[in-house]
Amino acid sequence: MSTGQKEAAPRKALEQINNYITAKTIESVKRELGIDRIIKLAGNENTNGYSPKVKEAIRLSLEGLSYYPDMNCTILREKLSKLHGVEEEQLIFGNGSFELISIIAQTYLEEGDESIIAEPSFGWYKNVTWQMGAKVVSLPLKNHKVDLEIIRENITDRTKIIWICNPNNPTGTILTEKELREFLQELPSGIILVLDEAYVDYVMEEGYPDSVSLLKSYQNVILLRTFSKAYGLASFRIGYGIASKQVVLQLNKVRLPINTNALAQTAAAASLEDREFYRYVLQSNKEGLKLYYKTLTELGLEFVPSNCNFILFNTGLDGDTVTGEYYKKGILIRSGKEFGLPTWVRISIGTREENELVLETLKEILRRQA
Ligand SMILES: Cc1ncc(COP(=O)(O)O)c(C=O)c1O
């Protein structure tokens, strides 16, 4: 609609930003396709749901919702401080780790600063860098893995943040403790290293870092965790960061005073109490991955062994076409095109029944396209 008024100019820094591509919701696809059953495997959510203990805790907490939530996240803070063996002041909570990524950029990036991202990776690092008028230094992976060597070579005196997603989304690969420690030893001081560990719970490969212990020696490291994946609380919106007290003090200057809602805090705290459900989720994921490895090997398709709740593989066909074929059946997956891998797809691991259906459908698609 045009009112004839001149459009107000947004900040210059925003000119290069396209709208963030988000996965479609189940409801919107139901409406569009007129199908009742939609299987969403495009956003790496937990299709096993969340712990029954969460449901009960939420039911009991409904009374207090006309009040503002606990701005300090006291109960959750106490639990996580014990779980990780860190001081309570080393924790910061966010409306998902998405928000924490924004907070980090707002705290540290000046116009013209550089932020290093090994790509393909989680897309939000790039957006927040641009929002601040800083420069994205995009570096390639090596064999689908973050290449610390090339990162080291590209550090300049303008480098302010290095974003490392470990394990990496969308490839599922990890950096080991040894590799990270060697890198940190040579990292010039004054650079923030963000280790986004959204998928930490799913890691199976040997050598994954005890990242909390890195904080003892390196005060500019920030760890990011989320309740959206293994705990299945994606819709509640809650994640947290662990860092030195000094860093958390700075991050808190930018954070909205009330950024995590009461239900999210209650759900997160309750989910930590149910280790049985947590183990079930991890076991289900492990079995799902095993089925993918077996089937993809039989089909002769290249894949990246995953430490996450998704798998990236090469269909040998156009990734958008494959994604479109799945879509017609009400199965939502992610095309590799947006990651610069045009013949690949990324599919979240679902329940056994969902995984079997996805793989049967894959065989059908391959037969039809042959
Ligand atoms: C690597 C990574 N970091 C952060 C997030 C954001 O998670 P949330 O905001 O739900 O905590 C995601 C979501 O998929 C992710 O893949």
The ligand as a Gaussian input file, in Angstrom:
#p B3LYP/6-31G(d) Opt

LIG

0 1
 C       23.718000     -24.293000      15.374000
 C       22.483000     -23.666000      15.898000
 N       22.588000     -22.681000      16.796000
 C       21.507000     -22.088000      17.295000
 C       20.239000     -22.462000      16.904000
 C       19.067000     -21.728000      17.475000
 O       18.466000     -22.489000      18.438000
 P       17.442000     -21.910000      19.497000
 O       17.286000     -20.443000      19.233000
 O       16.182000     -22.646000      19.289000
 O       18.069000     -22.155000      20.822000
 C       20.076000     -23.482000      15.973000
 C       18.735000     -23.877000      15.524000
 O       18.528000     -24.707000      14.692000
 C       21.231000     -24.105000      15.450000
 O       21.157000     -25.070000      14.539000

